[in-house]
Structure formats: structure tokens, C-alpha cells
Amino acid sequence: MTSLYGSVRFLGVAIGPPIFGRLMEWSKLGMFMSIAGLTLVVGVLVLTMIHVKKEDTKKGDKGLQPADAR
């Protein structure tokens, strides 16, 4: 996971400035709207695809406990 994070971060730092420079040459409003639209799409995908699994506490499952309580 750390390797993946490092790779994606490096690509963002290396590719981000040239891409945003070109977008600003094209149109500042267009740059803002395209990034805002992309952010909206990613936000909707996150809300629809990430599901939190609820644990059943009625069956005696106490859930996660601190290490010193065991």
C-alpha cells in the first residue's frame, strides 16, 4: 500500500503542474469547472461504491476491544 501511495503521489507531483498549466492557458473557468466536475463524479462514485459493514451486537459480539482489555 505504501508503494502504491508513493507512486501515485509521485505521478501527481510530476504530471500535475504541466496539466494545470495547459488548462490555465486554455481557460481558467474551464479548468475550474473540469476539476469540479471530476471531483463531483469521484464523490458520487465514493458514496455509491463504499459500503460500511454493520456488525450484529445482539449476538454477543463485543466488537473491537483495546489490546490491554483482553
FIMAR-140590 format. One record per atom (N, C-alpha, C, CB): residue in one letter; atom name; x, y, z. Coordinates in steps of 0.001 Angstrom, whole numbers, plus 500000, padded with zeros to 6 digits. Glycine has a CB too. Layout:
<rs>
+------+------+--------+--------+--------+
! kepa ! ropa !      x !      y !      z !
+------+------+--------+--------+--------+
!    A !   CA !      X !      Y !      Z !
...
+------+------+--------+--------+--------+
</rs>
This chain:
<rs>
+------+------+--------+--------+--------+
! kepa ! ropa !      x !      y !      z !
+------+------+--------+--------+--------+
!    M !    N ! 500822 ! 498821 ! 500000 !
!    M !   CA ! 500000 ! 500000 ! 500000 !
!    M !    C ! 500873 ! 501252 ! 500000 !
!    M !   CB ! 499061 ! 499993 ! 501199 !
!    T !    N ! 501948 ! 501207 ! 500762 !
!    T !   CA ! 502841 ! 502367 ! 500820 !
!    T !    C ! 503471 ! 502623 ! 499459 !
!    T !   CB ! 503935 ! 502158 ! 501880 !
!    S !    N ! 503833 ! 501556 ! 498768 !
!    S !   CA ! 504428 ! 501694 ! 497438 !
!    S !    C ! 503437 ! 502305 ! 496456 !
!    S !   CB ! 504908 ! 500333 ! 496922 !
!    L !    N ! 502196 ! 501871 ! 496505 !
!    L !   CA ! 501159 ! 502417 ! 495629 !
!    L !    C ! 500938 ! 503900 ! 495920 !
!    L !   CB ! 499840 ! 501636 ! 495801 !
!    Y !    N ! 500862 ! 504250 ! 497193 !
!    Y !   CA ! 500675 ! 505651 ! 497570 !
!    Y !    C ! 501844 ! 506505 ! 497076 !
!    Y !   CB ! 500529 ! 505783 ! 499099 !
!    G !    N ! 503065 ! 506010 ! 497262 !
!    G !   CA ! 504241 ! 506753 ! 496816 !
!    G !    C ! 504254 ! 506949 ! 495311 !
!    G !   CB ! 505504 ! 506041 ! 497247 !
!    S !    N ! 503869 ! 505926 ! 494566 !
!    S !   CA ! 503847 ! 506020 ! 493105 !
!    S !    C ! 502803 ! 507023 ! 492621 !
!    S !   CB ! 503573 ! 504649 ! 492492 !
!    V !    N ! 501616 ! 506961 ! 493188 !
!    V !   CA ! 500544 ! 507878 ! 492777 !
!    V !    C ! 500905 ! 509308 ! 493160 !
!    V !   CB ! 499193 ! 507472 ! 493423 !
!    R !    N ! 501496 ! 509476 ! 494324 !
!    R !   CA ! 501905 ! 510817 ! 494759 !
!    R !    C ! 502976 ! 511372 ! 493828 !
!    R !   CB ! 502426 ! 510787 ! 496214 !
!    F !    N ! 503942 ! 510537 ! 493448 !
!    F !   CA ! 504996 ! 510982 ! 492541 !
!    F !    C ! 504412 ! 511393 ! 491189 !
!    F !   CB ! 506043 ! 509872 ! 492352 !
!    L !    N ! 503496 ! 510585 ! 490664 !
!    L !   CA ! 502881 ! 510922 ! 489380 !
!    L !    C ! 502105 ! 512233 ! 489465 !
!    L !   CB ! 501953 ! 509792 ! 488921 !
!    G !    N ! 501409 ! 512464 ! 490567 !
!    G !   CA ! 500666 ! 513705 ! 490733 !
!    G !    C ! 501580 ! 514914 ! 490775 !
!    G !   CB ! 499837 ! 513649 ! 491988 !
!    V !    N ! 502718 ! 514765 ! 491456 !
!    V !   CA ! 503669 ! 515878 ! 491554 !
!    V !    C ! 504363 ! 516107 ! 490213 !
!    V !   CB ! 504717 ! 515604 ! 492659 !
!    A !    N ! 504634 ! 515045 ! 489471 !
!    A !   CA ! 505351 ! 515179 ! 488199 !
!    A !    C ! 504444 ! 515636 ! 487060 !
!    A !   CB ! 505999 ! 513861 ! 487830 !
!    I !    N ! 503218 ! 515138 ! 487016 !
!    I !   CA ! 502337 ! 515412 ! 485879 !
!    I !    C ! 501385 ! 516574 ! 486156 !
!    I !   CB ! 501536 ! 514166 ! 485527 !
!    G !    N ! 501073 ! 516846 ! 487425 !
!    G !   CA ! 500097 ! 517871 ! 487769 !
!    G !    C ! 500398 ! 519266 ! 487244 !
!    G !   CB ! 499974 ! 517937 ! 489223 !
!    P !    N ! 501591 ! 519813 ! 487503 !
!    P !   CA ! 501863 ! 521181 ! 487045 !
!    P !    C ! 501750 ! 521392 ! 485530 !
!    P !   CB ! 503232 ! 521574 ! 487480 !
!    P !    N ! 502287 ! 520484 ! 484683 !
!    P !   CA ! 502096 ! 520702 ! 483245 !
!    P !    C ! 500628 ! 520642 ! 482807 !
!    P !   CB ! 502887 ! 519678 ! 482471 !
!    I !    N ! 499869 ! 519739 ! 483403 !
!    I !   CA ! 498454 ! 519615 ! 483037 !
!    I !    C ! 497692 ! 520874 ! 483447 !
!    I !   CB ! 497823 ! 518363 ! 483700 !
!    F !    N ! 497915 ! 521346 ! 484675 !
!    F !   CA ! 497207 ! 522543 ! 485122 !
!    F !    C ! 497694 ! 523779 ! 484379 !
!    F !   CB ! 497383 ! 522733 ! 486628 !
!    G !    N ! 498971 ! 523810 ! 483990 !
!    G !   CA ! 499462 ! 524924 ! 483174 !
!    G !    C ! 498750 ! 524996 ! 481837 !
!    G !   CB ! 500960 ! 524797 ! 482951 !
!    R !    N ! 498583 ! 523844 ! 481188 !
!    R !   CA ! 497858 ! 523811 ! 479907 !
!    R !    C ! 496396 ! 524192 ! 480083 !
!    R !   CB ! 497955 ! 522420 ! 479273 !
!    L !    N ! 495783 ! 523698 ! 481152 !
!    L !   CA ! 494380 ! 524036 ! 481399 !
!    L !    C ! 494203 ! 525528 ! 481651 !
!    L !   CB ! 493844 ! 523241 ! 482588 !
!    M !    N ! 495161 ! 526150 ! 482357 !
!    M !   CA ! 495058 ! 527588 ! 482616 !
!    M !    C ! 495255 ! 528400 ! 481337 !
!    M !   CB ! 496087 ! 528012 ! 483670 !
!    E !    N ! 496098 ! 527908 ! 480420 !
!    E !   CA ! 496256 ! 528583 ! 479125 !
!    E !    C ! 494959 ! 528510 ! 478328 !
!    E !   CB ! 497416 ! 527954 ! 478317 !
!    W !    N ! 494265 ! 527389 ! 478446 !
!    W !   CA ! 493015 ! 527186 ! 477725 !
!    W !    C ! 491946 ! 528117 ! 478291 !
!    W !   CB ! 492560 ! 525706 ! 477813 !
!    S !    N ! 491649 ! 527987 ! 479606 !
!    S !   CA ! 490634 ! 528817 ! 480240 !
!    S !    C ! 490663 ! 528567 ! 481741 !
!    S !   CB ! 489223 ! 528525 ! 479654 !
!    K !    N ! 490739 ! 529631 ! 482517 !
!    K !   CA ! 490742 ! 529455 ! 483971 !
!    K !    C ! 489397 ! 528932 ! 484465 !
!    K !   CB ! 491079 ! 530778 ! 484670 !
!    L !    N ! 488309 ! 529457 ! 483897 !
!    L !   CA ! 486985 ! 528962 ! 484272 !
!    L !    C ! 486807 ! 527512 ! 483824 !
!    L !   CB ! 485882 ! 529850 ! 483659 !
!    G !    N ! 487290 ! 527192 ! 482636 !
!    G !   CA ! 487212 ! 525817 ! 482146 !
!    G !    C ! 488005 ! 524863 ! 483019 !
!    G !   CB ! 487710 ! 525738 ! 480716 !
!    M !    N ! 489177 ! 525306 ! 483493 !
!    M !   CA ! 489979 ! 524480 ! 484386 !
!    M !    C ! 489207 ! 524211 ! 485672 !
!    M !   CB ! 491331 ! 525161 ! 484695 !
!    F !    N ! 488648 ! 525266 ! 486244 !
!    F !   CA ! 487898 ! 525102 ! 487485 !
!    F !    C ! 486705 ! 524172 ! 487298 !
!    F !   CB ! 487426 ! 526456 ! 487999 !
!    M !    N ! 485952 ! 524386 ! 486234 !
!    M !   CA ! 484754 ! 523574 ! 486009 !
!    M !    C ! 485096 ! 522109 ! 485722 !
!    M !   CB ! 483944 ! 524150 ! 484852 !
!    S !    N ! 486167 ! 521863 ! 484975 !
!    S !   CA ! 486527 ! 520475 ! 484673 !
!    S !    C ! 486990 ! 519741 ! 485933 !
!    S !   CB ! 487628 ! 520429 ! 483600 !
!    I !    N ! 487773 ! 520405 ! 486780 !
!    I !   CA ! 488214 ! 519775 ! 488027 !
!    I !    C ! 487037 ! 519615 ! 488993 !
!    I !   CB ! 489339 ! 520607 ! 488685 !
!    A !    N ! 486149 ! 520600 ! 489043 !
!    A !   CA ! 484962 ! 520486 ! 489895 !
!    A !    C ! 484067 ! 519338 ! 489436 !
!    A !   CB ! 484170 ! 521805 ! 489893 !
!    G !    N ! 483895 ! 519192 ! 488127 !
!    G !   CA ! 483096 ! 518086 ! 487598 !
!    G !    C ! 483719 ! 516737 ! 487900 !
!    G !   CB ! 482915 ! 518239 ! 486105 !
!    L !    N ! 485035 ! 516640 ! 487746 !
!    L !   CA ! 485739 ! 515388 ! 488053 !
!    L !    C ! 485606 ! 515052 ! 489540 !
!    L !   CB ! 487236 ! 515492 ! 487657 !
!    T !    N ! 485719 ! 516064 ! 490386 !
!    T !   CA ! 485561 ! 515855 ! 491827 !
!    T !    C ! 484146 ! 515396 ! 492162 !
!    T !   CB ! 485891 ! 517142 ! 492594 !
!    L !    N ! 483157 ! 515962 ! 491514 !
!    L !   CA ! 481772 ! 515549 ! 491729 !
!    L !    C ! 481567 ! 514088 ! 491328 !
!    L !   CB ! 480818 ! 516453 ! 490940 !
!    V !    N ! 482106 ! 513696 ! 490184 !
!    V !   CA ! 481974 ! 512310 ! 489724 !
!    V !    C ! 482637 ! 511351 ! 490710 !
!    V !   CB ! 482594 ! 512143 ! 488320 !
!    V !    N ! 483840 ! 511684 ! 491172 !
!    V !   CA ! 484539 ! 510821 ! 492133 !
!    V !    C ! 483768 ! 510755 ! 493449 !
!    V !   CB ! 485977 ! 511332 ! 492382 !
!    G !    N ! 483212 ! 511884 ! 493898 !
!    G !   CA ! 482419 ! 511895 ! 495128 !
!    G !    C ! 481191 ! 511008 ! 495032 !
!    G !   CB ! 481998 ! 513305 ! 495463 !
!    V !    N ! 480498 ! 511062 ! 493913 !
!    V !   CA ! 479317 ! 510215 ! 493713 !
!    V !    C ! 479720 ! 508743 ! 493674 !
!    V !   CB ! 478580 ! 510603 ! 492407 !
!    L !    N ! 480825 ! 508435 ! 493004 !
!    L !   CA ! 481307 ! 507052 ! 492975 !
!    L !    C ! 481654 ! 506554 ! 494367 !
!    L !   CB ! 482523 ! 506933 ! 492065 !
!    V !    N ! 482299 ! 507391 ! 495164 !
!    V !   CA ! 482645 ! 507000 ! 496531 !
!    V !    C ! 481386 ! 506728 ! 497343 !
!    V !   CB ! 483491 ! 508092 ! 497211 !
!    L !    N ! 480401 ! 507617 ! 497248 !
!    L !   CA ! 479174 ! 507437 ! 498020 !
!    L !    C ! 478390 ! 506203 ! 497604 !
!    L !   CB ! 478301 ! 508654 ! 497884 !
!    T !    N ! 478466 ! 505825 ! 496338 !
!    T !   CA ! 477694 ! 504668 ! 495877 !
!    T !    C ! 478456 ! 503352 ! 496000 !
!    T !   CB ! 477281 ! 504870 ! 494443 !
!    M !    N ! 479774 ! 503379 ! 495993 !
!    M !   CA ! 480525 ! 502125 ! 495958 !
!    M !    C ! 481126 ! 501702 ! 497292 !
!    M !   CB ! 481610 ! 502236 ! 494963 !
!    I !    N ! 481256 ! 502607 ! 498247 !
!    I !   CA ! 481823 ! 502234 ! 499545 !
!    I !    C ! 480676 ! 501966 ! 500504 !
!    I !   CB ! 482773 ! 503352 ! 500103 !
!    H !    N ! 480646 ! 500753 ! 501021 !
!    H !   CA ! 479602 ! 500349 ! 501951 !
!    H !    C ! 480256 ! 499901 ! 503251 !
!    H !   CB ! 478719 ! 499217 ! 501351 !
!    V !    N ! 479741 ! 500389 ! 504377 !
!    V !   CA ! 480251 ! 500017 ! 505682 !
!    V !    C ! 479458 ! 498823 ! 506176 !
!    V !   CB ! 480168 ! 501201 ! 506684 !
!    K !    N ! 480169 ! 497777 ! 506557 !
!    K !   CA ! 479512 ! 496581 ! 507046 !
!    K !    C ! 479185 ! 496761 ! 508523 !
!    K !   CB ! 480397 ! 495332 ! 506823 !
!    K !    N ! 477899 ! 496627 ! 508863 !
!    K !   CA ! 477468 ! 496786 ! 510248 !
!    K !    C ! 477585 ! 495450 ! 510965 !
!    K !   CB ! 476016 ! 497324 ! 510322 !
!    E !    N ! 478130 ! 495502 ! 512196 !
!    E !   CA ! 478266 ! 494282 ! 512986 !
!    E !    C ! 477014 ! 494080 ! 513828 !
!    E !   CB ! 479525 ! 494341 ! 513886 !
!    D !    N ! 476660 ! 492823 ! 514024 !
!    D !   CA ! 475480 ! 492481 ! 514812 !
!    D !    C ! 475892 ! 492385 ! 516277 !
!    D !   CB ! 474835 ! 491141 ! 514320 !
!    T !    N ! 475483 ! 493352 ! 517096 !
!    T !   CA ! 475848 ! 493359 ! 518515 !
!    T !    C ! 474878 ! 492550 ! 519369 !
!    T !   CB ! 475907 ! 494782 ! 519027 !
!    K !    N ! 473760 ! 492107 ! 518826 !
!    K !   CA ! 472781 ! 491340 ! 519601 !
!    K !    C ! 473240 ! 489909 ! 519841 !
!    K !   CB ! 471438 ! 491334 ! 518891 !
!    K !    N ! 474162 ! 489404 ! 519039 !
!    K !   CA ! 474602 ! 488018 ! 519170 !
!    K !    C ! 475773 ! 487872 ! 520137 !
!    K !   CB ! 474988 ! 487468 ! 517811 !
!    G !    N ! 476053 ! 488890 ! 520925 !
!    G !   CA ! 477124 ! 488798 ! 521904 !
!    G !    C ! 478478 ! 489237 ! 521370 !
!    G !   CB ! 477221 ! 487403 ! 522404 !
!    D !    N ! 478507 ! 489735 ! 520164 !
!    D !   CA ! 479754 ! 490227 ! 519592 !
!    D !    C ! 480065 ! 491585 ! 520209 !
!    D !   CB ! 479665 ! 490324 ! 518037 !
!    K !    N ! 481200 ! 491677 ! 520894 !
!    K !   CA ! 481546 ! 492922 ! 521570 !
!    K !    C ! 482329 ! 493869 ! 520671 !
!    K !   CB ! 482344 ! 492629 ! 522817 !
!    G !    N ! 482622 ! 493449 ! 519462 !
!    G !   CA ! 483353 ! 494313 ! 518543 !
!    G !    C ! 484824 ! 494379 ! 518892 !
!    G !   CB ! 482762 ! 495704 ! 518546 !
!    L !    N ! 485469 ! 495423 ! 518477 !
!    L !   CA ! 486894 ! 495589 ! 518731 !
!    L !    C ! 487117 ! 496077 ! 520153 !
!    L !   CB ! 487516 ! 496569 ! 517723 !
!    Q !    N ! 488114 ! 495483 ! 520798 !
!    Q !   CA ! 488463 ! 495871 ! 522146 !
!    Q !    C ! 489917 ! 496311 ! 522168 !
!    Q !   CB ! 488216 ! 494715 ! 523140 !
!    P !    N ! 490286 ! 497190 ! 523105 !
!    P !   CA ! 491689 ! 497566 ! 523208 !
!    P !    C ! 492538 ! 496359 ! 523575 !
!    P !   CB ! 491873 ! 498682 ! 524242 !
!    A !    N ! 493804 ! 496373 ! 523229 !
!    A !   CA ! 494694 ! 495236 ! 523452 !
!    A !    C ! 494842 ! 494929 ! 524953 !
!    A !   CB ! 496073 ! 495514 ! 522829 !
!    D !    N ! 494827 ! 495942 ! 525826 !
!    D !   CA ! 495010 ! 495709 ! 527247 !
!    D !    C ! 493755 ! 495151 ! 527922 !
!    D !   CB ! 495422 ! 496989 ! 527919 !
!    A !    N ! 492599 ! 495199 ! 527281 !
!    A !   CA ! 491356 ! 494692 ! 527861 !
!    A !    C ! 491194 ! 493193 ! 527633 !
!    A !   CB ! 490163 ! 495435 ! 527277 !
!    R !    N ! 492043 ! 492608 ! 526823 !
!    R !   CA ! 491915 ! 491162 ! 526531 !
!    R !    C ! 492490 ! 490337 ! 527588 !
!    R !   CB ! 492563 ! 490807 ! 525248 !
+------+------+--------+--------+--------+
</rs>
